[in-house]
């Protein structure tokens, strides 16, 4: 299977997926202080887990899907350029 003709397109898709994934991750960390961002407790969460609902749950699922697409595209781009 020759993926070399698709290499430039895969690179463009890689950049777009990276920007989208970065934006999704940054939007999910709303309302947390620096300690919560780095993995500490802090804030009102105090280390407990809470249920995601509505838009938050959709963004969580979407970020998982985009990260899987990013991983698959990275492998395909590596094979195309390799």
Secondary structure, 3 states (H helix, E strand, C coil): CCCHHHHHHHHHHHHHHHHHHHHHHHHHCCCCCHHHHCCCCCCCCCCCCCCCCCHHHHHHHHHHHHHHHHHHHHHHHHHHHC
